[in-house]
Amino acid sequence: MKAAVLPVTELHEHPSNVREDMGDIAELARSIQAVGLLEPLKVKPRPGGGYTIQDGHRRLAAIRNTTLDRAVCLIREAGDLRDDLVIMVATAMHKQLNPMELANAFDALRNQQMGVPAIARATGYSEYTVRTRLILLELPDEAQQMVAEQRLPLVDAEQLARDLRKTPSASTRPRSPRKAAWLAKTHPLASAVKAACQHAGTRTVIGGVGCGQCWEHAIRTDALTTATLKAAA
């Protein structure tokens, strides 16, 4: 790698950026404006000109909210997509990616013909973490959103994904219809959710049954009840 000061206009986000939510960058932007960029961005040459960010998407977003027009960067030679993704996931270990962001990052590596052991070795995560994050991608869209927003605990989400695997028809139905129908009137908890939810006029109703908060409460209550009964057995 070599260091260089590059124009911000020449820096571009990586198309497979594993971090979707940049969070509140206002404080970071004020710090960079006051004292400069303390941690260089990691970039690589981009076909057609400019540079692609490999580590530093949040810092770049903050820089764009300052009056600075240049940034200190570390430039590496262009590699293939797998190398880029590995670097991005490994350097993001301390960036507090939410579970779904991490799951999608692992899935991107899996799509590059990397197995769980190879992903674990390359990124520094345990094989258990890789497997338990990947299983989250088998959840319906609504449940994935609840995980990302920390409205559905990971332990419950992982159990729900395992339960879906055990559903006899799960392997024969297309994924999209299964996801669309999961939080719907056919769900085992639908009647309980419908009876408890009184928010049709003020919140978004999911599956024609109840709001997301009432679904969450019912799912968590059911999971806790099941766990309690198993412990008492």
C-alpha positions as CSV (number, residue, x, y, z in Angstrom):
1,M,0.0,0.0,0.0
2,K,1.0,3.6,-0.5
3,A,-0.3,6.7,1.1
4,A,-1.8,9.6,-1.0
5,V,-4.0,12.6,-0.5
6,L,-6.9,12.2,-3.0
7,P,-9.7,14.5,-4.1
8,V,-13.0,13.5,-2.5
9,T,-14.7,13.6,-5.9
10,E,-12.5,10.7,-7.0
11,L,-13.6,8.4,-4.1
12,H,-16.6,6.1,-4.7
13,E,-18.5,3.6,-2.5
14,H,-17.9,-0.1,-3.0
15,P,-20.9,-1.7,-4.7
16,S,-20.8,-4.5,-2.1
17,N,-20.4,-2.2,0.9
18,V,-21.4,-4.4,3.9
19,R,-22.5,-1.5,6.1
20,E,-25.9,-0.2,5.1
21,D,-26.6,2.2,8.0
22,M,-24.0,4.9,8.4
23,G,-25.7,6.0,11.7
24,D,-25.3,9.6,12.9
25,I,-22.3,11.1,11.2
26,A,-22.8,14.7,12.4
27,E,-20.3,14.4,15.3
28,L,-17.7,12.6,13.2
29,A,-18.0,15.3,10.5
30,R,-17.4,18.0,13.1
31,S,-14.4,16.1,14.4
32,I,-12.9,15.7,10.9
33,Q,-13.6,19.4,10.1
34,A,-11.8,20.4,13.3
35,V,-8.8,18.1,13.4
36,G,-8.7,16.4,10.0
37,L,-9.0,12.7,9.1
38,L,-7.1,10.7,11.7
39,E,-7.6,7.3,10.2
40,P,-6.8,7.0,6.4
41,L,-9.4,5.5,4.0
42,K,-8.4,2.3,2.4
43,V,-9.0,2.4,-1.4
44,K,-8.1,0.7,-4.6
45,P,-7.9,2.0,-8.2
46,R,-11.2,2.0,-10.0
47,P,-11.7,0.9,-13.6
48,G,-12.3,4.0,-15.6
49,G,-10.7,6.3,-13.1
50,G,-11.0,7.3,-9.4
51,Y,-10.8,5.0,-6.4
52,T,-13.2,2.5,-4.7
53,I,-13.5,2.6,-0.9
54,Q,-12.7,-0.7,0.8
55,D,-12.6,0.5,4.4
56,G,-14.0,3.9,5.4
57,H,-17.5,4.4,4.0
58,R,-18.7,6.1,7.2
59,R,-15.7,8.4,7.2
60,L,-16.2,9.3,3.6
61,A,-19.9,10.1,4.3
62,A,-18.7,12.4,7.1
63,I,-16.1,14.1,5.0
64,R,-18.8,14.9,2.4
65,N,-20.5,16.8,5.2
66,T,-17.5,19.1,5.7
67,T,-15.7,21.7,3.7
68,L,-12.8,19.4,3.0
69,D,-12.2,18.4,-0.6
70,R,-9.3,16.0,-0.1
71,A,-8.7,12.9,2.1
72,V,-5.7,10.9,3.2
73,C,-5.9,7.4,1.7
74,L,-4.0,4.1,1.6
75,I,-4.0,2.8,-2.0
76,R,-3.7,-1.0,-2.6
77,E,-3.5,-2.8,-5.9
78,A,-6.8,-3.9,-7.5
79,G,-7.9,-7.4,-6.5
80,D,-10.8,-9.6,-7.3
81,L,-14.2,-9.4,-5.8
82,R,-13.6,-12.1,-3.2
83,D,-10.5,-10.3,-1.9
84,D,-12.3,-7.0,-1.7
85,L,-15.2,-8.6,0.2
86,V,-12.9,-10.4,2.6
87,I,-11.1,-7.2,3.4
88,M,-14.3,-5.2,3.9
89,V,-15.8,-7.8,6.3
90,A,-12.5,-8.3,8.2
91,T,-12.0,-4.5,8.7
92,A,-15.6,-4.1,9.7
93,M,-15.3,-6.4,12.7
94,H,-15.0,-3.4,15.1
95,K,-17.6,-1.3,13.3
96,Q,-20.6,-2.9,15.1
97,L,-22.4,-4.2,12.0
98,N,-25.9,-5.2,12.8
99,P,-26.6,-9.0,12.5
100,M,-28.4,-8.7,9.2
101,E,-25.6,-6.6,7.6
102,L,-23.1,-9.2,8.8
103,A,-25.3,-12.0,7.4
104,N,-25.4,-10.3,4.0
105,A,-21.7,-9.8,4.1
106,F,-21.1,-13.5,4.8
107,D,-23.6,-14.4,2.0
108,A,-21.7,-12.3,-0.5
109,L,-18.6,-14.3,0.3
110,R,-20.6,-17.5,0.1
111,N,-21.7,-16.5,-3.4
112,Q,-18.0,-16.3,-4.3
113,Q,-17.8,-20.0,-3.7
114,M,-16.4,-19.7,-0.2
115,G,-17.6,-22.3,2.4
116,V,-18.2,-21.5,6.1
117,P,-14.7,-22.6,7.2
118,A,-13.1,-20.5,4.5
119,I,-15.2,-17.5,5.5
120,A,-14.3,-17.9,9.1
121,R,-10.6,-18.2,8.4
122,A,-10.6,-15.2,6.1
123,T,-12.6,-12.8,8.3
124,G,-11.6,-13.9,11.8
125,Y,-15.1,-14.8,12.9
126,S,-15.9,-18.2,14.4
127,E,-17.6,-20.8,12.2
128,Y,-20.5,-20.7,14.7
129,T,-21.0,-17.0,14.2
130,V,-20.8,-17.4,10.4
131,R,-23.4,-20.2,10.5
132,T,-25.8,-18.5,12.9
133,R,-25.7,-15.2,10.9
134,L,-26.3,-17.0,7.6
135,I,-29.3,-18.8,8.9
136,L,-30.9,-15.4,9.5
137,L,-31.2,-15.0,5.8
138,E,-33.8,-17.8,5.8
139,L,-36.2,-15.7,7.8
140,P,-39.0,-13.8,6.2
141,D,-38.4,-10.1,5.3
142,E,-40.5,-8.9,8.2
143,A,-38.5,-10.9,10.7
144,Q,-35.2,-9.8,9.2
145,Q,-36.2,-6.2,9.5
146,M,-37.1,-6.8,13.2
147,V,-33.7,-8.3,13.8
148,A,-31.9,-5.4,12.1
149,E,-33.9,-2.9,14.3
150,Q,-33.2,-5.0,17.4
151,R,-36.9,-5.7,17.9
152,L,-36.4,-9.4,17.7
153,P,-33.6,-10.9,19.9
154,L,-31.0,-12.9,18.0
155,V,-31.7,-16.1,20.0
156,D,-35.4,-16.0,19.1
157,A,-34.6,-15.2,15.4
158,E,-32.2,-18.1,15.1
159,Q,-34.7,-20.4,16.7
160,L,-37.4,-19.2,14.3
161,A,-35.1,-19.8,11.3
162,R,-34.4,-23.4,12.6
163,D,-38.2,-24.0,13.0
164,L,-38.8,-22.8,9.4
165,R,-36.2,-25.4,8.2
166,K,-38.2,-28.1,10.0
167,T,-41.5,-27.1,8.3
168,P,-42.3,-30.0,6.0
169,S,-43.4,-27.8,3.1
170,A,-40.5,-25.3,3.4
171,S,-38.4,-27.1,0.9
172,T,-41.1,-27.4,-1.7
173,R,-42.5,-23.8,-1.7
174,P,-40.9,-20.8,-3.4
175,R,-39.1,-18.6,-1.0
176,S,-41.0,-15.4,-1.7
177,P,-44.5,-16.7,-1.0
178,R,-43.2,-18.3,2.2
179,K,-41.8,-15.0,3.3
180,A,-44.9,-13.1,2.4
181,A,-47.2,-15.4,4.2
182,W,-45.2,-16.0,7.4
183,L,-46.5,-13.1,9.4
184,A,-50.1,-13.6,8.1
185,K,-53.4,-15.1,9.1
186,T,-52.0,-18.6,8.7
187,H,-49.3,-18.0,11.4
188,P,-50.0,-20.0,14.6
189,L,-49.9,-16.8,16.6
190,A,-52.2,-14.8,14.3
191,S,-55.3,-15.1,16.4
192,A,-53.5,-14.0,19.5
193,V,-52.0,-11.0,17.7
194,K,-55.3,-10.0,16.1
195,A,-57.0,-10.1,19.5
196,A,-54.3,-8.1,21.2
197,C,-53.6,-5.5,18.6
198,Q,-55.6,-2.3,18.8
199,H,-53.4,-0.2,16.6
200,A,-54.9,-0.6,13.1
201,G,-55.4,3.2,12.8
202,T,-52.0,4.3,14.0
203,R,-49.5,1.7,12.9
204,T,-48.7,-0.4,9.9
205,V,-50.7,-3.7,10.0
206,I,-48.6,-6.7,8.9
207,G,-50.3,-9.6,7.1
208,G,-53.7,-8.2,7.7
209,V,-53.4,-9.3,11.4
210,G,-51.6,-6.8,13.6
211,C,-48.8,-4.2,13.9
212,G,-45.1,-5.1,14.1
213,Q,-44.9,-4.4,17.8
214,C,-47.8,-6.7,18.6
215,W,-46.3,-9.4,16.4
216,E,-43.0,-8.9,18.2
217,H,-44.6,-9.2,21.7
218,A,-46.5,-12.4,20.7
219,I,-43.4,-14.0,19.2
220,R,-41.2,-13.1,22.2
221,T,-43.9,-14.2,24.7
222,D,-44.3,-17.5,22.8
223,A,-40.6,-18.1,22.7
224,L,-40.2,-17.4,26.4
225,T,-43.1,-19.7,27.3
226,T,-41.6,-22.5,25.2
227,A,-38.2,-22.0,26.8
228,T,-39.7,-22.1,30.3
229,L,-41.7,-25.3,29.5
230,K,-38.5,-27.0,28.1
231,A,-36.6,-26.0,31.2
232,A,-39.3,-27.4,33.5
233,A,-39.6,-30.7,31.6
